[in-house]
């Protein structure tokens, strides 16, 4: 027995949903509000009925200019982040996602839409999903997409460590009854399965393990990657989506220092770039440029090393909740572009709770009292590390340094390049704190605890582990299989309470992603996997 669209809509009306903040339309003021839409639950995805291979998946926006899109031109993209590695199943940089497609892709209402799968059925107990693949889709090397390739990719993701695709371990079997049918089976209900499929890139099997190759079915083909320098992509002329992509290619340049990024953007080196808040606000009213902001589930936190005293004591960590001035972070450092919050959830998330988000206001006297009650005496000297690519975090570290000094904590600010920062944080090689961002809070809240290094109770960046994490891990596991909407809502509240109680990360705010482009760029729209729909973008 499978779910029907009517049944799914009844569940959507039950009130459990995930929303995102849609991208601002081109030329819209950066401070203009964008609608946050609560939509149907990932816990009840409808059976999908796709269009033909010539159709554009739902959720693709209308063209931004009169006269329709044009073909040709190469997009010059300035990026603060480099490609992690040439591997389809590790988290990818924005442009690199264009090499691959996925079975389904969320629209901006968080509903799964056809991509490589043109239709699907979900069993009523959420233990089985059957996908029907598009026929005639080709990988960039000419091999046809088939069910065995899909099975290979899920099993490869299952067997690789640290891919942020742990849900690949859910499937007790993946069956391929014919060339174009794939059946995923689990021994437990998997109500958030489409969060997994949003990130499962489908690579050509024979090349997937080659660290020098990247072969998918996506709108752009891989040409060259120069680590810490550039990524070059070219148009896939045989893309299954008729007429797309419009552009001939994408040239991504890696610029980790925000000052040269802005200077090069203003000099005309880039068509699109990620700029610091100050520069983006300075340039937003310039008629030569347009701004885009969207919520991709990112959030800002301060993380203590929970293995080193005194932060191995939960009561001491709770004192930090009152030592972080979220108002100054949001209104001074981020120039009012963010909303201060003790929790990672944007208002569009079903886990959002206005009262809980406003808890733990900045209060150094209370922080000092809690530290004393936790037995923390005497001066402490510690590091706070952050990525050099995030100027806002370096600026906020100076605020923390001043405030923590009043608590008897001397902070040494140590910016690191992005690769060194990730290596240090992910392996807990810091004494004191890490300051940075988390991700995936736009998905189901239970998924966020699976995918996000910041939030995970079993593999987080703050060295929060056994035995203290046992109840938190059990709570997440309950949420991953609970299909009742009312019970899921209760679980979201319990997860937020756990974050505030354990304090292995100190929330500062949800954060929006911000792009600035020249007027020659049209129809930028986000996906829900930290990338843009570059296949629909066109250039004057």
C-alpha positions as CSV (number, residue, x, y, z in Angstrom):
1,X,0.0,0.0,0.0
2,X,1.4,3.4,-0.9
3,X,0.6,7.0,0.1
4,X,-1.5,9.0,-2.2
5,X,-1.4,12.7,-2.9
6,X,-4.7,13.2,-1.1
7,X,-3.3,11.4,2.0
8,X,-0.2,13.4,1.9
9,X,-2.1,16.6,1.7
10,X,-4.1,15.6,4.8
11,X,-0.8,15.1,6.6
12,X,0.5,18.5,5.3
13,X,-2.6,20.1,6.9
14,X,-1.8,18.5,10.2
15,X,0.7,21.3,10.8
16,X,4.1,19.5,10.6
17,X,6.2,21.1,7.9
18,X,9.5,22.5,6.9
19,X,9.8,25.9,5.2
20,X,12.6,27.9,3.7
21,X,13.0,31.6,3.0
22,X,12.9,32.1,-0.7
23,X,15.6,34.1,-2.4
24,X,14.9,37.8,-2.8
25,X,14.0,38.7,-6.3
26,X,16.7,40.5,-8.3
27,X,17.1,44.1,-7.3
28,X,15.0,43.7,-4.2
29,X,16.4,45.6,-1.1
30,X,18.4,43.3,1.1
31,X,16.2,44.2,4.1
32,X,13.0,43.3,2.3
33,X,11.1,40.5,4.0
34,X,10.7,37.3,2.2
35,X,7.9,34.9,2.9
36,X,8.5,31.9,5.1
37,X,6.1,29.2,3.9
38,X,5.2,26.2,6.1
39,X,4.6,23.3,3.9
40,X,4.0,19.6,3.9
41,X,6.1,17.3,6.1
42,X,9.1,15.4,4.9
43,X,7.5,12.8,7.1
44,X,4.8,12.3,4.4
45,X,6.2,12.8,1.0
46,X,3.5,12.4,-1.7
47,X,3.9,9.8,-4.3
48,X,5.6,11.6,-7.2
49,X,4.5,11.8,-10.7
50,X,7.1,13.4,-12.9
51,X,6.9,15.1,-16.3
52,X,8.7,14.0,-19.4
53,X,12.5,14.5,-19.8
54,X,11.9,17.8,-21.5
55,X,10.2,19.4,-18.6
56,X,11.7,21.7,-16.1
57,X,11.3,20.5,-12.5
58,X,8.9,22.4,-10.3
59,X,10.3,25.3,-8.3
60,X,12.3,26.8,-11.1
61,X,11.6,30.5,-11.1
62,X,10.4,32.7,-13.9
63,X,12.8,34.7,-15.9
64,X,13.9,37.9,-14.4
65,X,13.9,40.1,-17.5
66,X,11.5,40.8,-20.3
67,X,12.5,39.1,-23.5
68,X,13.3,35.7,-22.1
69,X,16.6,34.0,-21.4
70,X,19.6,34.0,-23.7
71,X,22.2,31.2,-24.3
72,X,25.9,31.7,-24.0
73,X,28.6,33.3,-21.9
74,X,30.6,32.1,-19.0
75,X,29.7,33.0,-15.4
76,X,32.6,34.3,-13.3
77,X,31.9,33.3,-9.7
78,X,33.9,34.5,-6.7
79,X,33.7,32.0,-3.8
80,X,35.1,32.1,-0.3
81,X,35.0,28.3,-0.1
82,X,36.9,25.8,-2.2
83,X,35.8,22.4,-3.4
84,X,36.3,19.9,-0.5
85,X,37.6,17.2,-2.8
86,X,36.6,15.6,-6.1
87,X,34.2,13.2,-4.5
88,X,30.4,13.1,-5.2
89,X,29.5,12.0,-1.7
90,X,31.2,14.6,0.4
91,X,29.7,18.0,0.9
92,X,30.4,20.0,-2.2
93,X,31.0,23.6,-3.0
94,X,28.2,25.6,-4.7
95,X,29.3,25.3,-8.3
96,X,30.6,21.8,-8.1
97,X,27.0,20.5,-7.4
98,X,26.3,21.3,-11.0
99,X,28.3,18.2,-12.1
100,X,25.7,15.9,-10.5
101,X,21.9,15.4,-10.4
102,X,19.9,13.7,-7.7
103,X,16.8,11.4,-7.8
104,X,14.6,14.2,-6.5
105,X,15.0,17.8,-5.5
106,X,13.0,20.0,-3.2
107,X,11.2,23.0,-4.5
108,X,11.1,26.1,-2.4
109,X,8.1,24.8,-0.5
110,X,10.2,21.8,0.6
111,X,8.2,19.4,-1.6
112,X,10.2,16.7,-3.5
113,X,10.1,17.2,-7.2
114,X,11.2,14.9,-10.1
115,X,14.8,15.0,-11.2
116,X,16.5,11.8,-12.2
117,X,13.4,10.0,-10.9
118,X,10.3,10.8,-12.8
119,X,8.0,9.2,-10.3
120,X,8.0,7.4,-7.0
121,X,5.8,5.6,-4.4
122,X,6.2,5.6,-0.7
123,X,4.7,2.8,1.4
124,X,2.2,3.7,4.1
125,X,4.5,2.7,6.9
126,X,7.5,4.7,5.3
127,X,9.7,1.6,5.1
128,X,9.9,1.4,1.3
129,X,10.3,3.9,-1.5
130,X,10.1,2.8,-5.2
131,X,11.6,5.2,-7.8
132,X,11.0,5.1,-11.6
133,X,14.0,6.6,-13.4
134,X,14.0,8.8,-16.5
135,X,15.0,6.9,-19.6
136,X,17.8,8.0,-21.8
137,X,19.6,10.1,-19.3
138,X,23.4,10.0,-20.0
139,X,26.4,10.5,-17.8
140,X,29.0,12.9,-19.1
141,X,31.1,10.0,-20.4
142,X,28.1,8.6,-22.5
143,X,27.0,5.8,-20.2
144,X,23.3,5.6,-19.7
145,X,21.9,6.1,-16.2
146,X,20.3,3.0,-14.8
147,X,19.0,1.5,-11.5
148,X,22.3,-0.2,-10.8
149,X,24.1,3.2,-10.9
150,X,21.7,4.6,-8.3
151,X,22.2,1.5,-6.1
152,X,26.0,1.9,-6.4
153,X,25.9,5.5,-5.3
154,X,23.8,4.9,-2.2
155,X,26.0,1.9,-1.2
156,X,29.2,3.9,-1.8
157,X,27.9,6.7,0.4
158,X,27.0,4.1,3.1
159,X,30.5,2.7,3.2
160,X,32.5,6.0,3.2
161,X,33.3,7.7,6.5
162,X,32.3,11.3,7.3
163,X,30.2,12.0,4.2
164,X,27.3,13.6,6.0
165,X,25.2,10.9,4.3
166,X,24.8,8.6,7.3
167,X,21.2,7.9,6.2
168,X,22.6,5.7,3.5
169,X,23.0,3.1,6.3
170,X,19.2,3.0,6.8
171,X,18.5,0.8,3.8
172,X,18.5,-2.9,4.6
173,X,18.3,-3.6,0.8
174,X,18.2,-1.7,-2.5
175,X,16.5,-3.7,-5.2
176,X,16.7,-3.2,-8.9
177,X,13.8,-5.2,-10.4
178,X,14.4,-3.7,-13.9
179,X,16.8,-1.2,-15.5
180,X,14.7,1.8,-14.6
181,X,13.3,0.9,-11.2
182,X,15.0,1.2,-7.8
183,X,13.4,0.1,-4.5
184,X,14.8,1.3,-1.2
185,X,13.8,-0.8,1.8
186,X,14.3,-0.3,5.5
187,X,13.4,-2.2,8.7
188,X,12.2,1.0,10.3
189,X,10.0,3.9,9.2
190,X,12.0,6.6,7.4
191,X,9.8,9.7,7.4
192,X,12.7,12.0,6.6
193,X,14.0,10.0,3.7
194,X,13.7,12.8,1.1
195,X,16.2,14.8,3.1
196,X,18.7,12.1,2.3
197,X,17.8,12.0,-1.4
198,X,18.3,15.8,-1.6
199,X,22.0,15.3,-1.0
200,X,22.6,11.9,-2.7
201,X,24.5,12.9,-5.9
202,X,24.5,10.3,-8.6
203,X,27.9,9.7,-10.1
204,X,29.0,7.5,-12.9
205,X,30.1,4.3,-11.0
206,X,33.4,3.5,-12.9
207,X,34.8,7.0,-12.2
208,X,33.4,7.7,-8.7
209,X,36.5,6.4,-6.8
210,X,39.0,8.3,-9.0
211,X,40.2,11.4,-7.1
212,X,40.9,13.1,-10.3
213,X,37.6,12.6,-12.0
214,X,34.1,14.0,-11.6
215,X,31.5,12.4,-13.9
216,X,27.8,12.9,-13.3
217,X,24.6,13.6,-15.3
218,X,24.4,17.3,-14.3
219,X,24.0,20.4,-16.4
220,X,27.7,21.2,-16.3
221,X,30.7,19.0,-17.0
222,X,33.9,19.0,-14.9
223,X,37.0,20.5,-16.7
224,X,39.6,21.3,-14.1
225,X,40.1,21.9,-10.3
226,X,43.1,23.8,-9.0
227,X,43.0,23.4,-5.3
228,X,42.6,26.7,-3.4
229,X,42.5,28.5,-6.7
230,X,39.7,27.7,-9.2
231,X,37.1,25.3,-10.6
232,X,36.2,25.2,-14.2
233,X,33.0,23.7,-15.6
234,X,31.6,23.6,-19.1
235,X,28.1,23.2,-20.5
236,X,26.7,19.6,-20.8
237,X,25.2,19.8,-24.4
238,X,23.3,16.5,-23.8
239,X,21.6,17.5,-20.6
240,X,18.2,15.8,-20.2
241,X,16.5,19.0,-19.3
242,X,15.7,20.4,-22.7
243,X,17.2,23.9,-23.4
244,X,19.3,23.9,-20.2
245,X,21.7,25.1,-19.1
246,X,21.8,28.5,-20.8
247,X,25.4,29.4,-20.0
248,X,28.5,27.9,-21.7
249,X,30.3,27.4,-18.5
250,X,31.2,28.5,-14.9
251,X,34.6,29.7,-13.8
252,X,34.8,29.7,-10.0
253,X,37.7,31.5,-8.4
254,X,38.5,30.9,-4.7
255,X,39.2,34.0,-2.7
256,X,39.2,33.3,1.0
257,X,40.1,36.9,2.1
258,X,37.0,39.0,2.1
259,X,38.8,42.3,1.2
260,X,40.3,41.1,-2.1
261,X,37.0,39.5,-2.9
262,X,35.1,42.8,-2.7
263,X,37.9,44.7,-4.5
264,X,37.9,42.2,-7.4
265,X,34.1,42.2,-7.6
266,X,34.0,46.0,-7.8
267,X,36.8,45.9,-10.4
268,X,34.7,43.7,-12.6
269,X,36.5,40.4,-12.2
270,X,33.4,38.6,-11.0
271,X,29.8,38.5,-12.1
272,X,28.6,37.0,-8.8
273,X,30.4,36.9,-5.4
274,X,29.8,36.3,-1.7
275,X,30.6,39.6,0.1
276,X,31.0,40.5,3.7
277,X,27.9,42.2,5.3
278,X,29.5,45.7,5.4
279,X,30.4,45.7,1.7
280,X,27.1,44.2,0.7
281,X,25.2,46.9,2.5
282,X,27.5,49.5,1.1
283,X,26.9,48.4,-2.5
284,X,23.3,47.3,-2.4
285,X,21.9,50.6,-3.6
286,X,24.3,50.9,-6.4
287,X,22.3,50.5,-9.6
288,X,25.1,48.3,-11.1
289,X,24.4,45.5,-8.7
290,X,21.7,43.3,-7.3
291,X,21.5,41.4,-4.0
292,X,20.1,37.9,-3.2
293,X,19.5,36.5,0.2
294,X,18.2,33.1,1.1
295,X,18.1,30.8,4.1
296,X,19.9,27.6,3.5
297,X,19.8,26.3,7.0
298,X,23.1,27.9,8.2
299,X,23.5,29.2,11.8
300,X,26.2,30.7,13.9
301,X,27.5,29.2,17.2
302,X,30.3,29.3,19.7
303,X,31.5,25.8,20.6
304,X,33.6,24.8,23.7
305,X,35.8,21.8,23.8
306,X,33.8,19.6,26.0
307,X,36.7,17.2,26.8
308,X,38.8,19.9,28.5
309,X,38.1,21.5,31.9
310,X,36.1,23.4,32.8
311,X,33.9,22.8,29.7
312,X,33.6,19.1,30.5
313,X,31.2,20.3,33.2
314,X,27.7,21.0,31.9
315,X,27.1,23.7,34.5
316,X,30.1,25.6,33.4
317,X,29.0,25.4,29.7
318,X,25.6,26.7,30.7
319,X,27.3,29.8,32.0
320,X,28.5,30.5,28.5
321,X,24.9,30.9,27.4
322,X,24.8,34.3,29.2
323,X,28.4,35.3,28.2
324,X,27.6,35.6,24.4
325,X,26.2,38.9,23.3
326,X,23.9,37.8,20.6
327,X,22.4,41.3,20.1
328,X,25.9,42.7,19.2
329,X,26.5,39.7,16.9
330,X,23.3,40.2,15.0
331,X,23.0,44.0,15.1
332,X,26.6,45.3,15.1
333,X,28.7,42.6,13.4
334,X,26.0,41.4,11.0
335,X,24.6,45.0,10.7
336,X,21.0,43.9,11.5
337,X,20.9,41.3,8.8
338,X,20.4,38.4,11.2
339,X,18.0,37.8,14.2
340,X,19.7,36.9,17.5
341,X,18.7,33.5,18.8
342,X,19.9,30.9,21.3
343,X,18.8,28.2,18.9
344,X,19.6,27.4,15.3
345,X,16.1,27.4,13.9
346,X,14.8,30.0,11.5
347,X,11.2,31.1,11.8
348,X,10.3,28.8,9.0
349,X,11.4,25.7,10.9
350,X,8.8,23.5,12.7
351,X,11.2,23.5,15.6
352,X,11.1,27.3,15.9
353,X,9.8,28.6,19.3
354,X,9.9,32.3,19.9
355,X,10.2,32.1,23.6
356,X,13.0,29.5,23.6
357,X,14.9,31.4,21.0
358,X,14.8,34.5,23.2
359,X,16.2,32.7,26.2
360,X,19.6,33.3,27.8
361,X,20.0,37.1,27.3
362,X,23.5,38.5,27.6
363,X,24.2,38.8,31.4
364,X,27.8,38.7,32.5
365,X,26.9,38.9,36.2
366,X,24.8,35.8,35.8
367,X,27.5,34.1,33.8
368,X,30.0,34.8,36.5
369,X,27.7,33.4,39.2
370,X,27.1,30.2,37.2
371,X,30.8,29.7,36.7
372,X,31.4,30.1,40.4
373,X,28.7,27.7,41.2
374,X,30.2,25.2,38.8
375,X,33.5,25.5,40.7
376,X,35.4,27.5,38.1
377,X,37.9,29.6,40.0
378,X,41.0,31.5,39.0
379,X,42.0,33.0,35.7
380,X,41.8,30.9,32.5
381,X,43.7,31.3,29.2
382,X,42.2,29.8,26.1
383,X,42.2,30.0,22.3
384,X,39.2,30.9,20.1
385,X,39.6,29.7,16.5
386,X,37.7,30.7,13.3
387,X,38.2,30.6,9.6
388,X,39.9,33.5,7.9
389,X,37.2,33.4,5.2
390,X,34.6,34.6,7.7
391,X,35.5,38.2,8.6
392,X,32.3,38.5,10.8
393,X,33.5,35.7,13.1
394,X,36.9,37.4,13.5
395,X,35.2,40.6,14.4
396,X,32.9,39.0,16.9
397,X,35.9,37.2,18.5
398,X,37.2,40.6,19.6
399,X,33.9,41.3,21.3
400,X,34.0,37.9,23.0
401,X,37.6,38.6,24.0
402,X,36.6,41.8,25.8
403,X,33.5,40.2,27.5
404,X,35.3,37.0,28.6
405,X,38.1,39.0,30.2
406,X,35.5,40.3,32.7
407,X,34.9,36.6,33.6
408,X,38.6,36.0,34.2
409,X,39.0,34.2,30.8
410,X,41.8,35.5,28.5
411,X,41.0,34.6,24.9
412,X,43.7,34.4,22.2
413,X,42.2,34.9,18.8
414,X,43.6,32.5,16.2
415,X,42.2,32.8,12.7
416,X,43.1,29.8,10.4
417,X,42.6,29.2,6.7
418,X,39.5,27.2,6.0
419,X,41.3,23.8,5.5
420,X,43.3,24.1,8.7
421,X,40.3,25.4,10.6
422,X,38.2,22.4,9.5
423,X,41.0,20.0,10.3
424,X,41.4,21.5,13.8
425,X,37.8,21.7,14.7
426,X,36.7,18.3,13.3
427,X,39.5,16.6,15.2
428,X,39.1,18.6,18.4
429,X,42.7,19.9,18.2
430,X,41.9,23.2,19.9
431,X,42.1,24.3,23.5
432,X,39.1,26.5,24.3
433,X,36.6,27.4,21.7
434,X,35.7,27.3,18.0
435,X,33.6,30.1,16.5
436,X,31.8,29.5,13.2
437,X,28.7,28.1,11.5
438,X,26.6,25.0,11.3
439,X,24.3,23.9,8.5
440,X,21.3,21.8,7.6
441,X,18.8,23.5,10.0
442,X,16.4,24.1,7.0
443,X,15.7,20.3,6.8
444,X,13.7,18.3,9.3
445,X,15.1,19.2,12.7
446,X,16.0,15.5,13.3
447,X,17.9,15.5,10.0
448,X,19.8,18.5,11.2
449,X,21.2,16.5,14.1
450,X,22.3,13.8,11.8
451,X,23.9,15.9,9.1
452,X,25.3,18.9,11.0
453,X,28.8,18.5,12.7
454,X,27.8,21.4,15.0
455,X,24.6,19.7,16.2
456,X,25.3,16.0,16.1
457,X,25.3,14.4,19.5
458,X,27.6,11.6,18.4
459,X,30.1,13.3,16.1
460,X,30.1,17.0,16.8
461,X,32.8,19.6,16.6
462,X,32.7,20.3,20.3
463,X,33.9,16.9,21.5
464,X,30.6,16.3,23.3
465,X,30.4,12.6,23.7
466,X,29.6,9.5,25.9
467,X,28.2,9.1,28.4
468,X,26.7,12.6,28.5
469,X,25.4,12.3,24.9
470,X,23.4,9.1,25.4
471,X,20.0,10.7,26.0
472,X,20.5,13.2,23.3
473,X,21.4,10.5,20.7
474,X,18.4,8.5,21.8
475,X,16.1,11.5,21.3
476,X,17.4,12.0,17.8
477,X,16.8,8.3,16.9
478,X,13.2,8.5,18.1
479,X,12.6,11.5,15.9
480,X,14.1,9.8,12.8
481,X,11.4,7.1,12.9
482,X,8.4,8.8,14.4
483,X,5.6,9.2,11.8
484,X,2.9,10.9,14.0
485,X,2.9,14.6,13.3
486,X,1.9,15.7,16.9
487,X,4.6,13.5,18.4
488,X,7.2,14.9,16.0
489,X,6.3,18.4,17.1
490,X,6.8,17.5,20.7
491,X,10.2,15.9,19.8
492,X,11.3,19.1,18.2
493,X,10.7,21.0,21.4
494,X,12.6,18.3,23.4
495,X,15.6,18.7,21.0
496,X,15.7,22.4,21.5
497,X,15.5,21.9,25.3
498,X,18.4,19.5,25.1
499,X,20.6,22.0,23.2
500,X,20.0,24.6,25.8
501,X,20.6,22.2,28.7
502,X,23.7,20.5,27.4
503,X,25.2,23.7,25.8
504,X,27.7,21.9,23.7
505,X,27.1,24.7,21.2
506,X,26.0,28.2,22.2
507,X,23.6,29.5,19.6
508,X,24.0,33.0,18.2
509,X,21.6,33.3,15.3
510,X,20.3,31.6,12.2
511,X,22.3,33.1,9.3
512,X,21.2,33.8,5.7
513,X,23.4,33.3,2.7
514,X,24.0,36.5,0.7
515,X,25.1,36.9,-2.9
516,X,25.7,40.1,-5.0
517,X,25.8,40.1,-8.8
518,X,26.0,42.5,-11.6
519,X,23.0,43.3,-13.7
520,X,24.1,41.0,-16.5
521,X,23.1,38.0,-14.3
522,X,19.5,36.8,-14.4
523,X,17.3,34.3,-12.5
524,X,19.4,33.3,-9.6
525,X,17.4,30.9,-7.4
526,X,18.6,28.7,-4.5
527,X,18.3,25.0,-4.0
528,X,18.0,23.4,-0.6
529,X,21.5,21.9,-0.7
530,X,23.7,25.0,-0.3
531,X,23.9,25.7,-4.0
532,X,22.2,27.8,-6.7
533,X,20.1,26.6,-9.7
534,X,22.9,27.6,-12.1
535,X,21.4,25.6,-14.9
536,X,18.6,28.2,-15.1
537,X,20.8,31.3,-14.8
538,X,21.5,33.3,-18.0
539,X,23.7,36.3,-18.9
540,X,23.1,39.4,-21.0
